[in-house]
Structure formats: C-alpha cells, structure tokens
Amino acid sequence: MSSLRRITVKFPLLQTNCKLGEGPIYDSRTSTLHFVDIEQNKVLHYTIPTSELIIEHFEDPVTCLAFRRNGDGLACVTAQGFAVIEGNSALRYLCKPIPSNYRPFTRFNDGACDSKGRFIAGTIFHKDSEVPGQLYMYDPEGDICTVIDPGPFTDSNGLGGAQMEKPCFSPIHALSQGLPEGTYPDGLCIDKDGGIWSARWGGSRIIRYTRDGAIDLEVFFPTALNITACCFGGPNNDQLYVTTAHCGACGGDASRQALYPDSGNLFVVDLSGQFQGGMWRYAFAG
C-alpha cells in the first residue's frame, strides 16, 4: 500500500447525516446528484450549481436508482421490488418478486440496468434463516420478472460492473481483496479508461483498479469509515461523488462514529486533469 498514489479528502461536500447513504447517480441534464439513504427511507436530490438539497421520504426503503429511458423521473429498486418514483414521493410498483416465505428475512440491495433497459438487482443473504441472496431481472417489455441466478450470494454490490458489454477484468480478480484486512468492496463506478473505482466498507477509502486488475490509486477519507458507493459527474465528468454510511449502519459499532464523524456525509473528489467517468450505466426502459 505504501507505493500507491494516494489522494486524501479531509472534508465532506455536504453534511447529509445519512444512516446508509448509497447508490449515487448524476444527471448531466440538470446537474443533479441523486442518491439514497436506505435505512432512513430517503431519496436525496442535490443540485450542484445551486447547492439545493431536496429530500423525499418513502414508506419503503429505496436501495438503488436508475434514470428512465422514456421520460423524466427515476426508476428504483426498493427493499421489496422494482418500482418507479412518481409525484408526491410515491412509488408505483412494477413487481414484488421476493417469495412470501423469504420476505421477513431478506431485502433487495444494489442494482443497475443493462443495455436493453432491463433492471437487474440482488437480494441479501440471511444467515440465521439461510435464505440466500439471489439475482433478479425485471424486463419492462412483457412485464416479466425472473430469478437469473439463484445464488447463494451473501450480498449484491457493485452490480453496475456486471452490466458492461465488455467487462474490464474477471470478477474473481482483485475486487475480492479486503485492502486493508477487514474491509469489503461495496459500490463501484468505471472511468473512461476502463478503471474500476471500488468503495471500501469499513476501509475509509476508494481503490482504483486498472483494466488488467492492478491497483494504482486510493482515495482516503480520514473522517469517514464506511465508504459505500461513488459516481462521476460535474460539467466535465471529472468529479467523483462519494456516499458513506454511519458507523452504526447494518449492525455496526455506533461508538466509532466519534472517531469518524463524517460517516454518513457526502464527499466529492476533484479529479480534473486526471480521470473522467466512462459510459457504463444504462437507463431503465420502462
């Protein structure tokens, strides 16, 4: 790790105080960053030029977002299934596919749309009941939802990388490394050179992997412990927006929050002249 190039980000862009901030996506048409707080049932919309923050509250936890191909607004995955967000902070469900005997023990987590506009999302493994994490796909053409991989998975994170037409490198490769020990890969994004930016839960950092799987850069956040996800945005697509989670999220140790007071806040990393985001996310076809 000592030979890696490091960027240190000491202060957050915005104090959002999320419990489980996740899933940022940037809309270049409106210069707005959209992201979620899963544990507080929120969707947050931050307009960068004006610093305006709008927070929507929902009955169900919203776990990830996608733009819609055929109109304004957002599609999403909630704890229960696939939906679109309509006016007045309302959800219109398209499908709630989790079997009734699984519902008390699992929920959906991360997801993304493929090039055909189908929404792919995965559920979480529940250890005590041995309910497996599984991968689902909702196809708006025909209104069909299927299990495309029964697992078992422990969790579903960084699924956007699986939707690339030509993956940068094998998913068995370095993303499985903790770096440092005891930390785990969470959300990710991809730059125009094919590099993967992997957020590290419990690691206070994002790690960049080159196309061949080598690690060449880390972004370190000394005041935030759980780095959850990231995306590129800004006028030149060279600003990296980063979501984080409270130290007590997901059954964590809330007493560590005093050591990492910005866990749950939003960060930005200025990468102008160094990196730009790649085109790897697709819009939902519904």
C-alpha positions in Angstrom: 0.0 0.0 0.0 2.9 2.4 0.7 3.8 2.6 -3.1 0.3 3.6 -4.1 -0.6 7.1 -5.1 -2.9 8.5 -2.5 -5.4 11.4 -2.6 -6.7 12.4 0.8 -10.1 14.1 1.1 -10.5 15.7 4.6 -13.8 17.5 4.4 -17.3 16.5 3.1 -19.1 18.3 0.4 -22.4 18.2 2.2 -23.5 17.1 5.7 -26.3 14.8 4.8 -26.1 12.7 8.0 -27.3 9.6 6.2 -27.6 6.3 8.1 -26.8 4.2 5.0 -26.0 6.6 2.1 -25.8 4.6 -1.2 -26.3 4.5 -5.0 -25.3 7.9 -6.4 -26.2 8.7 -10.0 -25.5 12.0 -11.7 -27.9 13.7 -14.2 -25.8 15.9 -16.5 -29.0 17.5 -17.9 -29.9 19.1 -14.6 -26.5 18.9 -12.8 -28.2 17.0 -10.1 -26.8 14.1 -8.0 -29.4 11.6 -6.8 -28.7 9.1 -4.1 -30.5 7.2 -1.3 -30.4 6.6 2.4 -31.6 3.0 2.7 -32.1 2.9 6.5 -34.0 6.2 6.7 -36.2 5.5 3.6 -34.9 8.7 1.8 -34.1 9.7 -1.7 -31.9 12.8 -1.9 -31.5 15.1 -4.8 -28.6 17.6 -4.7 -28.4 20.2 -7.4 -24.7 21.0 -7.7 -24.6 24.6 -9.1 -27.2 25.9 -6.6 -26.4 23.7 -3.6 -30.1 22.9 -3.3 -30.9 19.7 -1.5 -34.4 18.1 -1.8 -35.1 15.0 0.4 -38.0 12.7 -0.3 -39.3 10.2 2.3 -40.9 6.9 1.4 -42.8 4.2 3.2 -40.3 1.5 1.9 -36.5 1.7 1.8 -35.3 2.7 -1.7 -32.0 0.8 -2.3 -30.8 2.0 -5.7 -31.8 4.2 -8.6 -31.8 4.4 -12.4 -32.7 7.0 -15.0 -35.7 6.3 -17.2 -35.2 6.0 -21.0 -38.7 7.1 -22.0 -39.3 10.1 -19.8 -38.3 12.1 -16.8 -38.1 10.8 -13.3 -36.4 7.8 -11.8 -36.8 4.1 -11.6 -35.7 2.3 -8.5 -35.4 -0.9 -6.5 -36.9 -0.9 -3.0 -36.5 -3.5 -0.3 -39.5 -5.3 -1.8 -39.0 -5.0 -5.5 -38.9 -2.9 -8.7 -40.7 0.5 -8.9 -40.8 3.9 -10.5 -40.9 7.1 -8.4 -43.8 9.3 -9.2 -45.0 12.7 -7.9 -45.5 13.4 -4.3 -42.8 10.9 -3.3 -45.0 8.0 -4.4 -43.8 4.6 -5.5 -45.6 2.7 -8.3 -44.6 -0.9 -8.0 -43.9 -2.9 -11.1 -43.0 -6.2 -9.4 -42.6 -7.5 -5.9 -40.9 -10.8 -6.6 -39.4 -12.0 -3.3 -41.3 -15.2 -2.2 -43.5 -14.7 0.8 -41.5 -17.1 3.0 -38.3 -15.1 2.2 -39.7 -11.6 2.8 -39.2 -11.5 6.6 -35.5 -12.3 6.2 -34.2 -10.5 3.1 -34.4 -7.4 1.0 -33.1 -6.1 -2.3 -29.8 -4.2 -2.2 -27.8 -2.9 -5.2 -28.9 -3.0 -8.9 -28.4 -1.5 -12.3 -29.9 -1.6 -15.8 -28.3 -3.4 -18.7 -28.1 -2.1 -22.3 -31.6 -3.3 -23.1 -33.0 -1.3 -20.2 -33.8 -4.3 -18.0 -33.3 -3.7 -14.3 -31.1 -6.3 -12.5 -30.9 -6.3 -8.7 -29.9 -8.7 -6.0 -31.1 -9.6 -2.5 -29.2 -10.2 0.7 -28.3 -13.5 2.4 -29.8 -14.0 5.9 -27.5 -16.2 8.0 -29.9 -17.4 10.7 -32.7 -18.5 8.3 -30.2 -19.5 5.5 -32.3 -17.5 3.0 -29.9 -17.0 0.0 -29.0 -13.8 -1.8 -30.3 -14.1 -5.3 -30.1 -12.1 -8.6 -33.4 -10.9 -10.2 -34.1 -9.2 -13.5 -37.2 -7.2 -14.3 -37.9 -6.8 -18.1 -40.4 -4.0 -18.8 -41.0 -5.5 -22.2 -43.6 -8.1 -21.3 -43.6 -7.1 -17.6 -41.6 -10.2 -16.7 -39.5 -10.7 -13.6 -37.3 -13.7 -13.2 -34.5 -15.1 -11.0 -31.5 -15.1 -13.3 -29.1 -16.6 -10.7 -30.4 -18.4 -7.5 -27.1 -17.9 -5.7 -26.5 -18.3 -3.0 -24.9 -14.8 -2.6 -24.1 -13.1 0.6 -24.8 -9.7 -0.7 -25.2 -7.8 -4.0 -23.0 -4.8 -4.5 -21.4 -3.1 -7.5 -23.8 -4.7 -9.9 -23.3 -2.0 -12.4 -20.0 -3.5 -13.3 -21.7 -6.7 -14.3 -23.7 -4.9 -16.9 -20.8 -3.8 -19.1 -20.8 -5.1 -22.6 -17.1 -6.0 -22.3 -16.0 -6.4 -18.6 -12.6 -4.9 -17.7 -11.4 -8.0 -15.9 -12.7 -11.1 -14.3 -14.9 -10.5 -11.3 -12.8 -13.1 -9.5 -9.9 -10.8 -9.6 -8.7 -8.2 -7.1 -12.1 -6.8 -6.1 -12.3 -9.7 -3.6 -9.3 -8.4 -1.7 -10.1 -6.6 1.5 -7.4 -4.0 1.3 -7.0 -3.5 4.2 -8.0 -6.6 6.1 -11.5 -6.5 7.5 -12.9 -4.2 4.8 -15.1 -5.1 1.9 -15.9 -3.9 -1.6 -19.2 -2.0 -1.8 -20.4 0.1 -4.7 -18.3 1.0 -7.7 -18.1 3.1 -10.9 -16.0 3.0 -14.0 -13.9 5.7 -15.7 -13.4 6.2 -19.4 -10.1 4.3 -19.4 -11.9 1.2 -18.0 -10.6 1.6 -14.5 -12.9 0.4 -11.7 -13.3 2.6 -8.6 -14.3 0.3 -5.7 -15.7 1.8 -2.5 -14.5 0.0 0.7 -16.9 -0.6 3.5 -15.0 -0.2 6.8 -11.9 1.0 4.9 -12.2 4.8 4.7 -11.2 4.6 1.1 -11.9 4.0 -2.6 -9.4 1.9 -4.5 -8.9 2.2 -8.3 -8.1 -0.9 -10.4 -6.7 -0.7 -13.9 -8.1 -2.6 -16.8 -5.8 -5.5 -16.0 -6.7 -5.6 -12.3 -3.7 -3.8 -10.9 -4.2 -1.3 -8.1 -2.8 2.1 -8.9 -4.6 4.7 -6.7 -6.5 5.1 -3.4 -8.7 7.9 -2.3 -8.6 8.2 1.5 -11.3 9.7 3.7 -9.9 10.0 7.2 -13.1 11.2 8.8 -15.4 8.6 7.3 -15.3 4.8 7.9 -17.9 3.2 5.7 -17.4 4.3 2.1 -20.4 2.9 0.2 -20.5 4.0 -3.5 -19.3 6.5 -6.0 -20.1 8.0 -9.4 -18.6 10.5 -11.8 -20.3 13.8 -12.6 -19.8 17.5 -13.0 -19.7 19.6 -16.2 -16.6 17.7 -17.4 -17.5 14.4 -15.8 -14.3 14.5 -13.7 -15.8 15.0 -10.2 -16.2 11.8 -8.1 -19.2 11.9 -5.8 -19.0 9.6 -2.8 -21.6 8.3 -0.4 -20.9 7.0 3.0 -22.7 5.3 5.9 -22.9 5.9 9.7 -20.7 3.6 11.7 -23.7 2.0 13.3 -25.4 1.1 10.0 -26.1 -2.5 9.2 -25.5 -3.6 12.8 -22.1 -1.8 13.0 -20.5 -0.2 16.0 -22.1 3.2 16.5 -19.5 4.1 19.2 -16.9 4.5 16.4 -18.8 7.5 15.0 -16.9 9.8 17.3 -13.7 8.8 15.5 -15.3 9.1 12.1 -17.7 12.0 12.4 -18.4 12.4 8.7 -19.6 8.8 8.2 -22.9 9.3 6.5 -22.0 12.6 4.7 -21.4 13.2 1.0 -17.9 13.8 -0.4 -16.6 14.9 -3.7 -13.1 14.3 -5.2 -11.8 16.7 -7.7 -10.1 14.6 -10.4 -9.9 17.3 -13.1 -7.0 16.6 -15.4 -6.6 13.1 -14.2 -9.8 11.0 -14.8 -13.2 11.2 -16.4 -16.2 8.9 -16.0 -17.0 6.3 -18.5 -20.3 5.4 -20.2 -21.3 2.3 -18.4 -24.7 2.9 -16.8 -27.9 2.4 -18.8 -31.4 3.8 -18.4 -34.4 1.8 -17.5 -36.7 1.1 -20.5 -39.9 1.3 -18.5 
